[in-house]
Every structure is written in structure tokens, then in C-alpha cells.
Amino acid sequence: MSKAVAVSLRRRFLYRLWAVVALFVVALGFSLWVVTDTARTDRAAQLEFQIVSASKHVARRLDYYRAALRQLAGDPRTHDELTLGTTDTQHAWAEDRIGLFPGALGVALLDPAGHVLGDAGALHIGKQCQADLVGTPLATSRRLLLVHRERADAAHFDMVEPVRDVGGALLGGAFLSFRVEHLQRVLDDSVYPGHALAIFDARGETVVRSGAAIPLETRHPLGDSGWVLAAGAPPPALTPDQIAVVATAVTTLLIVLAIMVEGIARLRRNIDTDLDLVRHGLEAIASDVPVPALTPQYIEFRPAMHEIELLARALREQRAELARLSLTDALTGQPNRRAFEQRMPQMLGLAQRGHALALVLLDVDHFKQVNDTLGHAAGDRVLLALGAALASVARGSDFSARLAGDEFALLLADLDAAGAHAWYARLVDRFKAELRAHGLEVHVSLSAGLVWLESGDSLGRVLARADRTLYQAKGAGRARLVIADAASDKTDMQAAR
């Protein structure tokens, strides 16, 4: 027959309540998902349309610049200057041509290695531009150079077109430089309200940007220029109709929850009244106080109340016995370590007020050898003999306890060093007599260390000092009492047997 498993009535109520809440939350979450997914889809389509449209506008502008550069490179005058011109005529050629290209910042001819032919500074070609032009692969391709911002008011980008003779030999290149503000106007005209557009060069650096300061999530390459157009849009927002749907769902959920909570609370109050009686009865038992009158509202709780009253009477009788056993060592009948730790605060308080109190730690010399050779039963008899000896020599104010194994602790009052040695001698004599009474022929003795309780001592500190003194007795040959001198911090090593 399987054992019945108890369930929590309160937990079961909560499960039902949370199940309803979960259903409403799922329904609300699904509605929100549908609404937000539609908004996300519309936003993605709008963003894609914007970046494609903007890419076309930017590409047209770049194609215009490239077409102008190709026309310049194919001009016979350009060929003539590269083959027959001097530096002065090449410079003059560049100054004449700059007026032909609206928005151009600089025009120049380049030798096959990419060096500017003419005065680069006068042609508005900065040092960084010249450094980039020297690395331009004129012999293989044309490309957009990186954006240069040597001056904030003259940010520009450079284009190069190789110039060849009829045989295909490289004569040099034609160079055009345009202000980035022309591309800025293209982006400003293309960006939607609240959106953002930006162009990045081949190094990933921003050429121009327009619109809001939001992340750019969609990218589109700008032909073979090496540049990329990126676009971003604000997160999708709910429409007023969608907000109304959400508000209606939330309001419905709150009303249903309020009705269920009120009904469950009313039922729980009636049950909790009797449960509180049970709890108060058990608390009274746990606190060892009289159990109050237990009169349940529901008759089903009456047997439980009666059992609590019977239990309270039985526990009162057992508690007294358990309290005694919890503080007593089961083998020797001496107080145990717990009883010792409960007594120590009182003794430390007396020492604080100037009473002469001593703590003695002692153990049985060669006790392990007794266990190993004669067995643990013989060892237990040795401990019984020691417990009996301690009980026989104890005065009314003394207290002894077994801490662990063969280690015992004693609290002695109103003794000086001579009195302690006399007490130790009586204990040794009585211990030997008890061994004979238990029929034990064993070669064991007692080592003991005594320390005086001092003002400001703690349990851990005084035990540590006593333990060190006990080890001094062991180191001095065992079978002796060593007394720690509190004044000079030296030890009295007199032997007492």
C-alpha cells in the first residue's frame, strides 16, 4: 500500500491562481508579439527601401564624379601635358581645369608613381593626400581614395583615373578632389525623420553621417568604390490602437485576479484560524510554556488539537530528562564539553570580579597504548576510574568535565599553587585506587596543566593557555602538574606523584 503524500492547501490555491495568471500572460504576450512583429516587419521594409533609395542617389553622384574624371583623363590636352608638358604648364593645366568641375576642391596630373605634377599646395593637395597618391596603383585600377580631413572646413575625398597612350602604356593619372559636403547634402535629402544614414570608407571610418544618433544596423555596398552605406531606424513603437488592446487585456487580467484573490483570501482566513491554533500550540510546546486552550472552529481540527495537548504533557516530562542527558558524558557520568562551555562564562565573570579560579586540563598518559594492547573496553574502564576519582576528590565549588577522549577539564576555586599540587596528589592517589578497584594492571599516569583565569579572558584564550601548559607537562616527562605563572609568564615545573 503506497504512502499518501501530503499536499499544501495554500500551495494548491497558489498553483490555481498562477495558472490563470499564466494563461492571461501568454495571451497578452502573444498579442504583443503579433503587434510588435508587424511593427518590426514594417520598420525593416521601410529601412530597406530607404537604404536602397539612398544608395542609388549616392551612386549617381559618385558615377557623375567618375564620368567627369574619365572625360578629363581622355582629353587630348591631358595626354599632351603628360608627355610634352613642363611642370609649369602642367600646373597651369590643372588650374584651368578646376573651374570645369562644380564642387571640385583640387585638380592635378600625376606621374606613373603617383607624384603630383606642379605645386601641390597651390593645387589644394595636402601632405596626406600626396602620401596616399604615391601608393595609388595607377597601373592596374582606379579607385576612391580615403577621406581626408586635414582641415575641418575642407574635408574631401580623392579620385584617380590612369591615363594611357594609344599603345596602352601608362603615362600617369588624372586626379580630382571633391568636398564631402556634397555627399552630405545627398544623405540629408535621403534620410527619413528619426532615421540615420552614414557612409563609411574602406577603412571603416565615417565619411559623412546624417539623421538621428542611433545604431546603424543595415549596410549596403556602394558599387566597386569600397565604400559602404549604412542605415538605422528607431525601435518600432506601438500605435494608439495597439496600446488600447494592451491596456484592455491588462485591465481584464487585474479584475480577474482581484476576484480570485478575494475569494481565496476569504476561504484561507477560515482555515488559517484553526491552523494558527495548531501553530500556537506547537510553539508553546517548543518554548516549554503552558499550551493555551485549543478550541477549533472546524470539527475536523479537533483530533489534532487533542493530540497536541497530549504531546505537550509527554514532552514536558521528557524535556527534563533530555536536558540532563545532553549535559552528561554517557561513559563516565561526568559533565560533557557542552556543560563545560555553559559553565565557563559564569567562571570568567567571577574571575573578572577578582575571584581566584583555575582551569586544569589533564589527560591519561599512555592511554592509546592501553587501547592498542588491551582493547577499547580496557580503555573505557580507565576512563571510568578517572571519572570516579575526579568525583571523589571534588569539592562543592569544583567542576569537572570530559572534553573528548581521555582529556578532562576542571575548574577549581580558592586554591593557590600549593593547594593545587595537594589536590593533584590526592587525585593521583585516588586514580590508582580506582584502577585497582576496576581490576586494571596498567602503567598509566596523569599529566595536567593549570592556568589561572585572568580578567578579560575568553574561553578560547584560556583553553589555549591551558593546552600549552599541559604540553609542557608532557614534555617534562609526564605524570606531573605544571602551573603557569600569570605574573612572570613562567611555569612551575614541580612534580607531584
C-alpha positions as CSV (number, residue, x, y, z in Angstrom):
1,M,0.0,0.0,0.0
2,S,1.6,3.3,-1.1
3,K,2.0,6.0,1.5
4,A,-0.2,9.1,1.0
5,V,1.7,12.3,0.1
6,A,0.5,15.4,2.0
7,V,-0.1,18.5,-0.1
8,S,-0.2,22.1,0.9
9,L,-3.6,23.6,0.6
10,R,-2.1,27.1,0.4
11,R,0.3,26.0,-2.4
12,R,-2.6,24.4,-4.3
13,F,-4.5,27.6,-4.1
14,L,-1.5,29.5,-5.4
15,Y,-1.0,27.0,-8.2
16,R,-4.5,27.6,-9.5
17,L,-4.1,31.3,-9.2
18,W,-0.8,31.3,-11.1
19,A,-2.2,29.0,-13.7
20,V,-4.9,31.6,-14.5
21,V,-2.3,34.4,-14.5
22,A,-0.1,32.4,-16.8
23,L,-2.9,31.9,-19.3
24,F,-3.6,35.6,-19.3
25,V,0.1,36.5,-19.6
26,V,0.5,34.0,-22.5
27,A,-2.5,35.5,-24.3
28,L,-1.2,39.0,-23.6
29,G,2.3,38.1,-24.7
30,F,1.1,36.6,-27.9
31,S,-0.9,39.7,-28.7
32,L,2.1,41.9,-28.0
33,W,4.2,39.6,-30.2
34,V,1.8,39.9,-33.1
35,V,1.7,43.7,-32.8
36,T,5.4,44.2,-32.4
37,D,6.2,41.7,-35.1
38,T,4.1,43.6,-37.5
39,A,5.8,46.8,-36.4
40,R,9.2,45.2,-36.9
41,T,8.3,44.0,-40.4
42,D,7.1,47.4,-41.4
43,R,10.2,49.0,-39.9
44,A,12.5,46.6,-41.7
45,A,10.8,47.2,-45.1
46,Q,11.0,50.9,-44.6
47,L,14.6,50.7,-43.7
48,E,15.5,48.6,-46.7
49,F,13.6,50.9,-49.0
50,Q,15.4,53.9,-47.6
51,I,18.9,52.4,-47.9
52,V,18.3,51.2,-51.5
53,S,17.0,54.6,-52.4
54,A,19.8,56.4,-50.7
55,S,22.4,54.1,-52.3
56,K,21.1,55.0,-55.8
57,H,21.4,58.7,-55.0
58,V,24.9,58.4,-53.7
59,A,25.9,56.0,-56.5
60,R,24.6,58.5,-59.1
61,R,26.7,61.3,-57.5
62,L,29.8,59.1,-57.5
63,D,29.2,58.0,-61.1
64,Y,28.9,61.6,-62.1
65,Y,32.3,62.3,-60.5
66,R,33.8,59.2,-62.2
67,A,32.4,60.2,-65.6
68,A,33.9,63.7,-65.2
69,L,37.3,62.2,-64.2
70,R,37.2,59.7,-67.2
71,Q,36.4,62.6,-69.5
72,L,39.3,64.6,-68.1
73,A,41.7,61.6,-68.5
74,G,40.6,61.1,-72.1
75,D,41.2,64.7,-73.1
76,P,44.0,65.0,-75.7
77,R,45.3,68.0,-73.8
78,T,45.8,65.8,-70.8
79,H,47.9,63.3,-72.9
80,D,49.9,66.2,-74.3
81,E,50.7,67.6,-70.9
82,L,51.8,64.2,-69.5
83,T,54.1,63.6,-72.5
84,L,55.3,67.0,-73.6
85,G,54.4,69.5,-70.8
86,T,56.6,71.1,-68.2
87,T,55.9,71.5,-64.6
88,D,54.7,75.0,-65.1
89,T,52.3,74.1,-68.0
90,Q,51.1,71.0,-66.1
91,H,50.3,73.3,-63.1
92,A,48.6,75.8,-65.3
93,W,46.6,73.0,-66.9
94,A,45.3,71.9,-63.5
95,E,44.3,75.5,-62.5
96,D,42.4,75.9,-65.8
97,R,40.5,72.6,-65.4
98,I,39.3,73.1,-61.8
99,G,36.6,75.6,-62.9
100,L,35.1,72.9,-65.2
101,F,34.0,70.7,-62.2
102,P,31.5,72.3,-59.8
103,G,32.2,71.4,-56.3
104,A,35.8,70.2,-57.0
105,L,38.4,71.2,-54.5
106,G,41.5,70.2,-56.4
107,V,42.6,69.0,-59.9
108,A,46.1,67.7,-60.8
109,L,48.1,65.5,-63.0
110,L,50.1,62.6,-61.6
111,D,53.2,60.8,-62.9
112,P,53.2,57.0,-63.1
113,A,54.5,56.8,-59.5
114,G,51.6,59.0,-58.2
115,H,53.6,62.2,-57.6
116,V,51.7,65.5,-58.2
117,L,52.9,67.4,-61.3
118,G,53.0,71.0,-60.2
119,D,52.8,72.9,-56.9
120,A,50.7,70.5,-54.8
121,G,50.0,73.1,-52.1
122,A,48.7,75.7,-54.6
123,L,46.5,72.9,-56.2
124,H,44.9,72.3,-52.8
125,I,46.5,68.9,-52.4
126,G,47.7,68.3,-48.8
127,K,50.5,66.2,-47.5
128,Q,48.3,63.3,-46.5
129,C,46.7,63.3,-49.9
130,Q,50.2,63.3,-51.6
131,A,51.2,60.4,-49.4
132,D,48.1,58.4,-50.4
133,L,48.6,59.2,-54.1
134,V,52.1,57.8,-54.1
135,G,50.6,54.5,-53.0
136,T,47.9,54.5,-55.6
137,P,48.1,51.6,-58.1
138,L,47.7,53.7,-61.2
139,A,48.9,50.9,-63.5
140,T,46.1,48.5,-62.5
141,S,43.0,50.3,-61.5
142,R,41.3,53.5,-60.5
143,R,39.8,53.8,-57.0
144,L,38.3,56.2,-54.5
145,L,41.0,57.3,-52.0
146,L,40.3,57.7,-48.3
147,V,38.6,60.8,-47.0
148,H,41.0,63.5,-45.8
149,R,40.2,65.9,-43.0
150,E,43.4,67.9,-42.7
151,R,41.3,70.9,-42.4
152,A,37.8,70.9,-40.9
153,D,36.5,73.3,-43.5
154,A,38.0,71.3,-46.4
155,A,37.1,67.7,-45.8
156,H,37.3,65.9,-49.1
157,F,37.7,62.6,-50.9
158,D,40.0,62.0,-53.9
159,M,39.6,60.0,-57.2
160,V,42.3,58.9,-59.6
161,E,42.0,57.8,-63.3
162,P,45.0,56.3,-65.1
163,V,46.0,57.9,-68.4
164,R,47.5,55.7,-71.2
165,D,48.7,56.3,-74.7
166,V,47.3,54.5,-77.8
167,G,49.6,51.6,-77.2
168,G,48.4,51.1,-73.6
169,A,51.5,52.4,-71.9
170,L,50.8,54.2,-68.6
171,L,51.5,57.9,-68.9
172,G,50.3,58.9,-65.4
173,G,47.0,59.8,-63.9
174,A,44.3,62.5,-63.6
175,F,43.3,63.5,-60.1
176,L,40.1,65.1,-58.8
177,S,39.2,66.0,-55.2
178,F,35.7,66.8,-54.1
179,R,34.3,68.2,-50.9
180,V,32.4,65.6,-48.7
181,E,29.7,68.2,-48.1
182,H,28.2,67.4,-51.5
183,L,27.7,63.8,-50.3
184,Q,26.4,65.2,-47.0
185,R,23.6,67.0,-48.9
186,V,22.7,63.8,-50.7
187,L,22.3,62.0,-47.3
188,D,20.4,64.9,-45.8
189,D,17.9,64.8,-48.6
190,S,17.6,60.9,-48.4
191,V,17.2,60.3,-44.7
192,Y,13.8,59.8,-43.1
193,P,12.7,61.6,-40.0
194,G,14.1,59.8,-36.9
195,H,16.3,57.6,-39.1
196,A,20.1,57.7,-39.7
197,L,22.3,57.3,-42.7
198,A,26.1,57.1,-42.9
199,I,28.8,56.4,-45.5
200,F,32.0,54.6,-44.4
201,D,35.2,54.3,-46.4
202,A,37.3,51.2,-46.9
203,R,39.0,51.6,-43.5
204,G,35.6,51.8,-41.7
205,E,36.0,55.5,-41.0
206,T,32.9,57.7,-41.3
207,V,32.8,59.8,-44.5
208,V,29.5,61.6,-43.7
209,R,26.5,60.9,-41.5
210,S,23.0,62.3,-41.3
211,G,20.0,61.9,-39.1
212,A,19.5,60.7,-35.5
213,A,22.2,59.4,-33.2
214,I,21.0,55.8,-33.3
215,P,22.8,52.5,-34.1
216,L,23.2,51.7,-37.8
217,E,22.1,48.1,-38.5
218,T,21.7,47.7,-42.3
219,R,24.6,48.1,-44.7
220,H,24.8,48.3,-48.4
221,P,28.0,48.4,-50.6
222,L,28.4,51.4,-52.9
223,G,29.4,49.6,-56.1
224,D,33.2,49.0,-56.5
225,S,34.1,52.1,-54.6
226,G,35.0,50.2,-51.4
227,W,32.6,52.4,-49.5
228,V,29.5,51.2,-47.6
229,L,26.2,53.0,-46.9
230,A,24.7,52.1,-43.5
231,A,21.2,52.9,-42.3
232,G,19.4,52.8,-38.9
233,A,15.9,53.3,-37.7
234,P,14.4,53.8,-34.2
235,P,12.8,50.9,-32.5
236,P,9.2,50.2,-33.6
237,A,6.6,52.0,-31.5
238,L,3.0,50.8,-30.8
239,T,0.2,52.6,-32.4
240,P,-2.7,54.1,-30.3
241,D,-4.9,51.2,-31.3
242,Q,-2.3,48.7,-30.2
243,I,-1.9,50.4,-26.9
244,A,-5.6,50.3,-26.4
245,V,-5.6,46.5,-26.9
246,V,-2.8,46.0,-24.5
247,A,-4.5,48.2,-21.8
248,T,-7.8,46.3,-22.2
249,A,-6.0,43.0,-21.7
250,V,-4.1,44.2,-18.7
251,T,-7.3,45.6,-17.1
252,T,-9.2,42.4,-17.6
253,L,-6.3,40.4,-16.1
254,L,-6.3,42.7,-13.0
255,I,-10.1,42.4,-12.5
256,V,-10.0,38.6,-12.7
257,L,-7.0,38.4,-10.4
258,A,-8.8,40.7,-7.8
259,I,-11.9,38.4,-7.9
260,M,-9.9,35.3,-7.4
261,V,-7.6,36.7,-4.7
262,E,-10.7,37.9,-2.7
263,G,-12.4,34.5,-2.9
264,I,-9.2,32.6,-2.0
265,A,-8.4,35.0,0.8
266,R,-11.9,34.5,2.4
267,L,-11.5,30.7,2.3
268,R,-8.0,30.9,3.6
269,R,-9.0,33.1,6.6
270,N,-11.3,30.4,7.9
271,I,-8.7,27.7,7.5
272,D,-5.8,29.8,8.8
273,T,-7.7,30.5,12.1
274,D,-7.5,26.8,13.0
275,L,-4.0,26.4,11.6
276,D,-2.9,29.3,13.9
277,L,-4.3,27.5,16.9
278,V,-2.2,24.4,15.9
279,R,0.8,26.6,15.4
280,H,0.4,28.4,18.7
281,G,0.1,25.0,20.5
282,L,3.3,23.7,18.8
283,E,5.1,27.0,19.6
284,A,4.1,26.6,23.2
285,I,5.5,23.1,23.3
286,A,8.7,24.3,21.6
287,S,9.1,27.1,24.1
288,D,8.2,24.9,27.1
289,V,5.3,27.1,28.2
290,P,1.8,26.0,29.0
291,V,-0.3,25.2,26.0
292,P,-3.3,27.7,25.5
293,A,-6.8,26.4,25.2
294,L,-7.3,24.9,21.7
295,T,-10.9,25.3,20.5
296,P,-11.1,24.9,16.7
297,Q,-13.7,26.5,14.5
298,Y,-14.0,23.3,12.4
299,I,-14.6,20.0,13.9
300,E,-12.1,18.3,11.6
301,F,-9.3,20.0,13.5
302,R,-10.4,18.8,16.9
303,P,-8.5,15.5,16.9
304,A,-5.3,17.4,16.0
305,M,-5.8,19.8,18.9
306,H,-6.3,16.9,21.4
307,E,-3.1,15.2,20.2
308,I,-1.2,18.4,20.7
309,E,-2.4,18.6,24.3
310,L,-1.3,15.0,24.9
311,L,2.0,15.7,23.2
312,A,2.7,18.7,25.4
313,R,2.3,16.7,28.6
314,A,4.6,14.0,27.3
315,L,7.2,16.4,26.1
316,R,7.3,18.3,29.4
317,E,8.2,15.0,31.2
318,Q,10.8,14.1,28.6
319,R,12.4,17.5,28.3
320,A,13.7,17.5,31.9
321,E,15.4,14.1,31.3
322,L,16.8,15.2,27.9
323,A,18.3,18.3,29.4
324,R,20.1,16.2,32.0
325,L,21.4,13.7,29.4
326,S,22.5,16.4,27.0
327,L,25.0,17.8,29.5
328,T,26.3,14.4,30.7
329,D,29.1,12.2,29.3
330,A,27.5,8.8,28.6
331,L,30.5,6.7,29.7
332,T,31.9,8.4,32.8
333,G,28.8,10.2,34.1
334,Q,30.9,13.4,34.2
335,P,29.6,16.6,32.7
336,N,30.4,16.8,28.9
337,R,32.1,19.5,26.9
338,R,28.7,21.3,26.3
339,A,28.2,21.6,30.1
340,F,31.7,22.9,30.4
341,E,31.2,25.6,27.8
342,Q,28.0,26.6,29.6
343,R,29.7,26.9,32.9
344,M,32.8,28.8,31.6
345,P,31.1,32.3,31.1
346,Q,30.0,32.2,34.8
347,M,33.5,31.4,35.9
348,L,35.1,34.0,33.7
349,G,32.7,36.5,35.2
350,L,33.8,35.6,38.7
351,A,37.5,35.9,37.6
352,Q,36.6,39.4,36.2
353,R,35.4,40.3,39.7
354,G,38.7,39.2,41.3
355,H,38.0,35.6,42.5
356,A,40.9,33.1,42.3
357,L,39.9,30.5,39.8
358,A,42.0,28.0,37.9
359,L,41.4,25.8,34.8
360,V,43.1,22.4,34.7
361,L,43.5,20.3,31.6
362,L,44.6,16.7,32.2
363,D,44.7,13.5,30.3
364,V,45.9,9.9,30.8
365,D,49.5,9.2,29.9
366,H,49.9,6.2,27.5
367,F,46.2,5.9,27.1
368,K,46.5,5.0,23.4
369,Q,48.8,2.1,24.4
370,V,46.1,0.7,26.7
371,N,43.6,0.8,23.8
372,D,46.0,-0.7,21.4
373,T,47.2,-3.6,23.7
374,L,44.2,-4.3,25.9
375,G,41.4,-3.1,23.7
376,H,38.9,-0.2,23.9
377,A,37.0,-1.9,26.7
378,A,40.0,-1.6,29.0
379,G,40.4,2.0,27.9
380,D,36.8,2.7,28.8
381,R,37.4,1.2,32.3
382,V,40.4,3.5,32.7
383,L,38.2,6.5,31.9
384,L,35.6,5.2,34.4
385,A,38.2,5.0,37.0
386,L,39.4,8.6,36.3
387,G,35.8,9.8,36.4
388,A,35.2,8.2,39.7
389,A,38.5,9.6,41.1
390,L,37.5,13.1,40.0
391,A,34.1,12.8,41.6
392,S,35.6,11.6,44.9
393,V,38.2,14.5,45.2
394,A,35.8,17.2,44.0
395,R,34.8,19.9,46.4
396,G,31.5,21.7,46.4
397,S,32.8,24.6,44.3
398,D,34.8,22.4,41.9
399,F,33.6,21.4,38.4
400,S,35.0,18.7,36.2
401,A,34.0,17.6,32.6
402,R,35.2,15.2,30.0
403,L,36.0,17.2,26.9
404,A,36.9,14.4,24.4
405,G,38.7,11.1,24.6
406,D,40.9,11.0,27.6
407,E,41.0,14.8,28.0
408,F,39.3,16.3,31.1
409,A,38.9,19.9,32.2
410,L,38.4,21.1,35.8
411,L,37.5,24.4,37.3
412,L,39.0,24.9,40.8
413,A,38.2,27.8,43.1
414,D,40.0,29.3,46.0
415,L,43.3,27.4,45.6
416,D,46.9,28.6,45.5
417,A,49.8,26.8,43.8
418,A,50.5,24.6,46.9
419,G,46.8,23.8,47.3
420,A,46.7,22.8,43.6
421,H,49.6,20.4,44.0
422,A,48.0,18.9,47.0
423,W,44.7,18.5,45.1
424,Y,46.7,16.9,42.2
425,A,48.4,14.4,44.6
426,R,45.0,13.4,46.1
427,L,43.6,12.9,42.6
428,V,46.6,10.7,41.6
429,D,46.3,8.5,44.7
430,R,42.5,8.2,44.2
431,F,43.0,7.3,40.5
432,K,45.4,4.5,41.3
433,A,42.9,3.2,43.9
434,E,40.1,3.2,41.3
435,L,42.3,1.4,38.8
436,R,42.8,-1.4,41.3
437,A,39.1,-1.4,42.2
438,H,38.4,-1.9,38.5
439,G,40.9,-4.8,38.3
440,L,43.3,-2.9,35.9
441,E,47.0,-3.6,36.0
442,V,48.1,-0.9,33.6
443,H,51.0,1.6,33.7
444,V,49.2,4.9,33.2
445,S,49.6,8.2,34.9
446,L,48.1,11.7,34.7
447,S,49.6,14.8,33.1
448,A,48.0,18.2,34.0
449,G,48.4,21.8,33.1
450,L,46.9,24.6,35.3
451,V,46.3,28.2,34.4
452,W,44.7,31.0,36.4
453,L,41.7,32.7,34.9
454,E,42.5,36.4,34.3
455,S,40.4,39.5,33.8
456,G,39.5,39.9,30.2
457,D,40.0,36.1,29.4
458,S,37.8,34.4,26.8
459,L,37.0,30.7,26.6
460,G,39.3,30.2,23.6
461,R,42.2,32.1,25.1
462,V,42.2,30.3,28.4
463,L,41.8,26.9,26.8
464,A,44.8,27.7,24.5
465,R,47.0,28.7,27.5
466,A,45.9,25.6,29.5
467,D,46.6,23.4,26.4
468,R,50.2,24.8,26.2
469,T,50.8,24.2,29.9
470,L,49.5,20.6,29.5
471,Y,52.0,20.0,26.7
472,Q,54.8,21.4,28.9
473,A,53.9,18.8,31.4
474,K,54.1,16.1,28.7
475,G,57.4,17.5,27.5
476,A,58.8,17.5,31.1
477,G,58.3,13.7,31.4
478,R,54.6,13.3,32.0
479,A,53.0,12.3,35.4
480,R,53.0,15.8,36.8
481,L,51.1,19.0,37.2
482,V,52.6,22.2,35.6
483,I,51.2,25.5,36.8
484,A,51.5,28.6,34.6
485,D,52.7,31.6,36.5
486,A,50.5,34.5,35.4
487,A,52.8,37.2,36.8
488,S,56.1,36.2,35.1
489,D,54.7,34.0,32.4
490,K,57.0,31.2,33.6
491,T,55.9,27.7,34.7
492,D,56.3,25.9,38.0
493,M,57.6,22.5,37.0
494,Q,57.3,20.8,40.4
495,A,56.4,17.2,40.1
496,A,53.6,15.7,42.1
497,R,53.1,12.0,42.0
